[in-house]
Amino acid sequence: MNLIEAGKRIYEKGLVVGASGNISCKLDEGRILITAAGTCLGNLIDGDLVVVNIKGKVVKGHKNPSSEMRMHLKIYKAYRNIKAVVHTHSPYASAYAYLAKELKSVNPESEMLLGEVPVASYFPHGTMKLAEAVCETIKERNAVLMEKHGIVAIGKNIAQAEELAELVEETAKINYLVEMLAGKS
Ligand SMILES: [Zn+2]
């Protein structure tokens, strides 16, 4: 799976709408391929992808990189084995993120792959503070909620990060249903 295929799947699964969300993968130790600002993940073309170096300087491509580039770079710098980052505003998970309420693991898959999904404290989008908060919170986890914002999932390749982003949303949905049903019993 490449970034274009991953973006299409993320969009088709309803994890993003319009130009929200951004994804990236590590090409080698010094270079990251990331979606450009303002692009729709559902119909990416090669020109919507930008190669940046680890300092965030564009080395290939004509568009500006995603406004959340700092967060992607911070994660790659901190965790050498991570090769892909997916950021979405998927609705159920974003609702929990809005409330700064962590997700409980609800089935063997979410228990094994996610554990409890913690919340990174709110900082304005695109800032280094947000990048630091997400990077710190995701330590030893595969995904985090970003307070009042969305989610981040990471992986050893883009297929894995994309699957985890799907799993976070499903886990949030089940958390919600469990709370609703429990509240009514
Ligand atoms: Zn966002």
Boltz pocket constraint, residues with backbone or C-beta under 6 A from the ligand:
constraints:
  - pocket:
      binder: B
      contacts: [[A, 21], [A, 68], [A, 87], [A, 88], [A, 89], [A, 125], [A, 149], [A, 150]]
      max_distance: 6.0
